[in-house]
Structures are given as structure tokens and as C-alpha cells.
Amino acid sequence: MTRRTKIRAAVLWLLVWHAAILLAGFIAPYPYDEQHRDYPLAPPSTLRISGTRLMVIDPAGALHPVDFFTRGRLFGVEQRGVIFLWGSDGLGRDIFSRVLYGGQISLLTGMAATVLALGLGLLFGIGSGYFGGWPDHLIMRLGELALAVPWFYLLLAARAFLPLHIGPPDALLLLVGIIGAVGWVRPARLVRGVALSAREQPFLLAARGFGASHAYLIRRHLLPLTRPVLLTQATVLIPQFILAEVGLSFLGLGIGQPVPSWGNMLAEARQYHVMVAHPWLLAPGLAAIPVLLGYLILADALLEKNN
């Protein structure tokens, strides 16, 4: 497989998964908080073809036809029946629906934190590499300090100053702010290298000799040179930050219930006997694998291009 084909395949793969997660309100058969208390921890539903109709066997053993494009959703069953493609959790909530809705939180956290990290990395990297001197020394020392303080302990410290119970928007902002603020160091170092190399190039020296301002030189000459670095770093950081959100929410430091994220959904299977008896509770972790794999394949292809 050629590099270009690999990039196209990875992009297409990611578009499919992101579209499915973005359209969770249409694809998922239930809202993320709808409970079916009669069917807690129900196994995945069994589907079968009867004549020309797709039928589902609910946990009670009753057979119901699956209707498509019903009640504003892609598929569903009549109200006296249920369909759990990936089983249900302890409150009878459909895991398939919650995985799609939870993917919105996890992907949003990863992408927003990446934008913040790349924005800070671009600002500090250009400031360090282009101007040099004491700004370069100060920014690099700050980067070493940021690397020396693990984001997990930084989050614990920030969480200690907040109320015991915070809403999902505040928790999301906390995750994005801390993960993104700690993740700027690597992009900043790469951008700094680009700026150090470019500031002595003849085209930039000539523009400076004609009286071009620093703002013009950075906007017109330096920023275009950083695009490949930022694009490659985005494909590397997004899966890392998604995993960071999953890990923090799994530990109870991120988004809390009832709003789903892949991390807090996996927390329901943290006990070994629960995981063994109800393995479908691991579905959020399995759903994250193809998304992360797509980003890693794309990052690998882009690194091949840059090399």
C-alpha cells in the first residue's frame, strides 16, 4: 500500500467513525439516559430474519420487528419492546447508544485539548525560535518544568480546589485545559526547530533587509513552514488526549454520570467479577480502538511523508 493510499484509507476510516459518533442522536436507538429498569445488565439482543423483516428477541424472549427511520431515529422497536445491540448496563441503559454519545465527549476532549496544545506550542515555539535570547531560554525552561510535572498530579491539584461535585461542562473545561496546557511542550520544540532553521534562510533575511516587520515575517514566511509539523502533531496528540480523557474519567476525575464518556462507562467494569459476568460492559474500550488505530495509521503515513 502506497503512502497516499494509506492516508486516504485512514482519513476515510476516521470520517466514517466520526460521522457515526456525530450523528449519535439519529443512529442511536435511545437517548443516552433512557433507562429500562426491567432489563439491567441484559446481554446483547439476538437478531434474526423472519420473512422480509428483521426481528429482535428482547431479554424477556419476546420477538419484535425492527423498524427503520422511526421516531426520528435510524432504527428502533415498538415501545413495549427493547433492542440492545451491545447489551445494557446496570440501570438498563442501552450501551450502544451510550457508546455513540460518549464518543462525542471523548473525541471533543481530545480535539479541543489538541487545539489548545498546538496553539500554545505554535505561540511559544515561534517566540522561542524566532526571537532567541532570553525568551528562548525562559520558554524552554518552562517546557522542562511542564514535562517534570505529570498531568495526572496537576489534575489532582486543580481538582482539590474545586467543589466536590462539578457539572459536565466544568469537568470538560477542566480536562481540556489541563491536558492541553501540559501537552504544548513537544509541538513547541518542533516549531522552535523550524523557526531556528528558517530565520537564517536567505528569503527571510532579504525580507528583513527590505524592512519587513516581525509580524509580517512570521505570518508570511514562518507560519506556512510550521503547517506540516502541526498537522502531524495533531494526528499524534488527538489519540493520546482521548486516552487521557478515558483514563481520567475511568478514575472519576473527568466527566461524571449520567453524561457518558468512554472512560466513565468503562468504570462500570472495573471489578473483575462484573467484567467476567457481563463482558459487554467493555464495549466502550473496544469502540475506542478503531478510532485510535485510524489516527495512528494517519500519523505514521504523514511521518513517512515528512521524512
C-alpha positions in Angstrom: 0.0 0.0 0.0 1.4 3.4 -1.0 1.7 6.3 1.4 -1.0 8.2 -0.4 -3.4 5.3 -0.4 -2.7 4.8 3.3 -3.5 8.4 4.0 -6.8 8.2 2.1 -7.8 5.0 3.7 -7.1 6.3 7.2 -9.0 9.6 6.5 -12.0 7.7 5.1 -11.9 5.4 8.1 -11.9 8.3 10.6 -14.6 10.1 8.7 -16.9 7.1 9.0 -16.4 6.7 12.7 -16.6 10.5 13.4 -19.8 10.8 11.4 -21.4 7.9 13.3 -20.4 9.5 16.6 -21.5 13.0 15.5 -24.9 11.6 14.3 -25.5 9.7 17.6 -28.8 11.4 18.0 -30.0 9.8 14.8 -28.2 6.4 14.8 -28.6 5.5 18.5 -32.0 3.9 19.2 -32.3 5.6 22.6 -31.2 8.7 24.4 -28.1 8.2 26.5 -30.0 8.5 29.8 -33.1 6.4 29.0 -33.5 3.6 31.5 -35.2 0.2 31.1 -35.2 -0.9 34.7 -36.8 -4.2 33.9 -33.6 -5.2 31.9 -30.5 -4.4 33.9 -27.2 -5.9 32.6 -29.1 -7.5 29.7 -26.9 -9.3 27.1 -26.8 -8.1 23.5 -30.0 -8.7 21.7 -30.4 -11.5 19.2 -31.4 -10.6 15.7 -33.0 -12.8 13.1 -34.6 -12.6 9.7 -38.3 -13.6 9.5 -39.6 -13.4 6.0 -38.7 -9.9 4.8 -38.5 -8.4 8.3 -35.6 -8.0 10.6 -36.7 -9.2 14.1 -35.1 -8.8 17.5 -35.6 -11.0 20.6 -35.7 -8.9 23.7 -34.4 -10.1 27.1 -37.8 -11.4 28.0 -37.8 -13.7 25.0 -40.4 -11.8 23.0 -40.0 -11.2 19.3 -40.4 -7.7 17.9 -39.9 -6.3 14.4 -37.2 -3.7 13.9 -38.5 -0.5 12.3 -36.2 1.8 10.3 -36.4 5.6 10.3 -38.9 5.6 13.2 -39.4 8.4 15.7 -36.6 10.4 14.2 -34.0 7.7 14.6 -32.3 5.2 12.2 -33.9 2.2 13.8 -35.9 1.1 16.8 -38.7 -1.2 18.0 -42.2 -0.7 19.3 -42.4 0.8 22.7 -43.2 -2.4 24.5 -40.0 -4.0 23.2 -36.3 -3.1 23.5 -33.3 -3.6 21.4 -29.8 -3.7 23.0 -27.3 -4.3 20.2 -24.4 -4.2 22.7 -26.4 -5.1 25.8 -27.4 -2.8 28.7 -25.7 -1.5 31.8 -26.8 -1.8 35.5 -29.5 0.7 35.0 -30.9 -0.8 31.9 -29.4 1.9 29.6 -28.5 0.8 26.1 -24.7 0.6 25.8 -24.7 1.0 22.0 -26.5 4.4 22.4 -24.3 5.4 25.2 -21.1 4.5 23.4 -22.1 6.8 20.5 -23.0 9.6 22.8 -19.9 9.0 25.0 -17.7 9.2 21.9 -18.8 12.8 21.4 -17.4 13.7 24.8 -14.1 11.7 24.4 -13.5 13.0 20.9 -14.4 16.6 21.8 -12.0 16.5 24.7 -9.2 15.1 22.6 -9.7 17.5 19.7 -10.2 20.6 21.9 -7.1 19.8 24.1 -5.1 19.2 20.8 -6.1 22.7 19.5 -5.1 24.2 22.8 -1.8 22.4 22.9 -1.0 23.2 19.3 -2.0 26.8 19.7 0.3 27.2 22.8 3.1 25.2 21.1 2.9 27.4 18.0 3.0 30.6 20.1 5.8 29.5 22.3 7.8 27.7 19.6 7.9 30.7 17.3 8.6 33.1 20.1 11.5 30.9 21.3 13.0 30.0 17.9 12.5 33.3 16.1 13.5 35.8 18.8 16.0 33.6 20.6 17.9 35.1 23.6 16.1 35.3 27.0 12.6 34.4 25.5 14.1 31.2 24.2 15.8 30.4 27.5 12.6 31.2 29.5 10.2 29.2 27.3 12.5 26.1 27.2 12.8 26.1 30.9 9.0 26.4 31.3 8.7 23.4 28.9 11.1 21.3 31.0 9.1 22.3 34.1 5.8 21.2 32.4 7.3 17.9 31.5 8.6 17.4 35.0 5.0 17.8 36.5 2.8 14.9 35.3 -0.6 16.0 34.2 -2.3 13.5 36.5 -0.9 15.1 39.6 -1.6 18.5 38.1 -5.3 17.5 37.6 -5.4 16.2 41.2 -4.1 19.5 42.5 -6.6 21.5 40.4 -9.5 19.2 41.4 -8.7 19.8 45.1 -9.6 23.5 44.7 -13.0 22.8 43.1 -16.3 21.8 44.7 -16.8 18.1 45.3 -19.5 17.9 42.6 -19.0 19.8 39.4 -21.1 19.8 36.3 -20.2 18.1 33.0 -19.3 21.4 31.2 -17.0 22.4 34.1 -15.4 19.0 34.1 -14.9 19.1 30.3 -13.2 22.5 30.5 -11.0 21.2 33.3 -9.9 18.2 31.3 -9.3 20.2 28.1 -7.4 23.0 30.0 -5.1 20.8 31.9 -4.4 18.2 29.2 -3.9 20.9 26.6 -1.8 23.1 28.8 0.6 20.2 29.6 0.7 19.0 26.0 2.2 22.1 24.4 5.9 21.2 25.0 6.5 18.8 22.2 4.9 20.9 19.5 6.7 24.0 20.8 10.1 22.2 20.5 9.3 21.1 16.9 8.1 24.6 15.9 11.2 26.1 17.6 13.4 23.9 15.4 11.6 25.1 12.3 11.9 28.7 13.3 15.6 28.4 14.2 16.2 26.9 10.8 14.1 29.4 8.9 15.3 32.7 10.5 18.7 32.4 8.8 17.3 31.5 5.4 18.1 33.9 2.5 14.5 34.7 1.7 13.8 35.7 5.3 17.0 37.7 5.6 16.1 39.5 2.3 12.6 40.3 3.5 14.0 41.6 6.8 16.5 43.7 4.8 13.7 45.4 2.9 12.2 46.5 6.3 9.6 43.8 6.8 8.2 43.7 10.3 8.4 40.8 12.7 4.6 40.2 12.4 4.9 40.1 8.6 7.8 37.7 8.6 6.1 35.3 11.0 2.8 35.4 9.2 4.1 35.3 5.6 7.2 33.1 6.0 7.3 31.2 9.3 3.7 30.0 9.8 3.4 28.2 6.4 6.6 26.2 7.3 5.0 25.0 10.5 1.9 23.5 8.9 3.3 20.0 8.2 4.6 19.8 11.8 1.3 20.9 13.3 -0.7 18.6 11.1 1.5 15.6 12.1 1.4 16.5 15.7 -2.4 16.8 15.6 -2.7 13.2 14.5 -0.3 12.1 17.2 -1.8 14.2 20.1 -5.5 13.5 19.4 -5.4 9.8 20.3 -3.1 10.5 23.2 -5.5 13.0 24.6 -8.5 10.8 24.0 -6.8 8.1 26.1 -6.0 10.7 28.7 -9.7 11.6 29.0 -10.7 7.9 29.1 -8.2 7.2 31.9 -9.2 10.3 34.0 -12.9 9.7 33.6 -12.3 6.0 34.5 -10.8 7.1 37.7 -13.6 9.5 38.4 -11.7 12.7 37.7 -13.4 13.6 34.5 -16.9 13.6 33.2 -19.4 12.2 35.7 -22.6 10.3 35.3 -25.2 10.3 33.9 -23.4 12.0 30.9 -21.5 9.2 29.3 -17.9 9.2 28.1 -15.9 6.1 27.2 -13.9 6.5 30.4 -16.8 6.6 33.0 -18.6 3.8 31.1 -15.6 1.6 31.5 -15.6 2.3 35.2 -18.7 0.1 35.5 -16.5 -2.9 34.6 -13.6 -2.2 36.9 -14.5 -5.1 39.2 -13.2 -8.4 37.8 -16.3 -10.5 38.6 -18.6 -7.9 36.9 -16.3 -7.8 33.8 -16.3 -11.7 33.5 -20.1 -12.0 34.0 -21.0 -9.1 31.7 -18.2 -8.7 29.2 -20.4 -6.3 27.0 -19.6 -3.6 29.5 -16.1 -3.4 27.8 -17.8 -2.1 24.6 -16.6 1.5 25.2 -13.0 0.4 25.3 -13.4 -1.7 22.2 -15.1 1.1 20.4 -12.2 3.4 21.0 -9.7 1.0 19.4 -10.6 1.6 15.7 -10.7 5.4 16.2 -7.2 5.4 17.9 -5.9 3.0 15.3 -7.1 5.3 12.4 -5.2 8.2 13.9 -2.1 6.2 14.5 -2.1 4.9 10.9 -2.6 8.5 9.6 0.2 9.8 11.8 2.5 7.1 10.6 1.7 7.9 6.9 2.3 11.7 7.5 5.6 11.0 9.2 6.7 8.9 6.2 5.8 11.9 4.0 7.8 14.4 6.1 10.8 12.0 6.2 
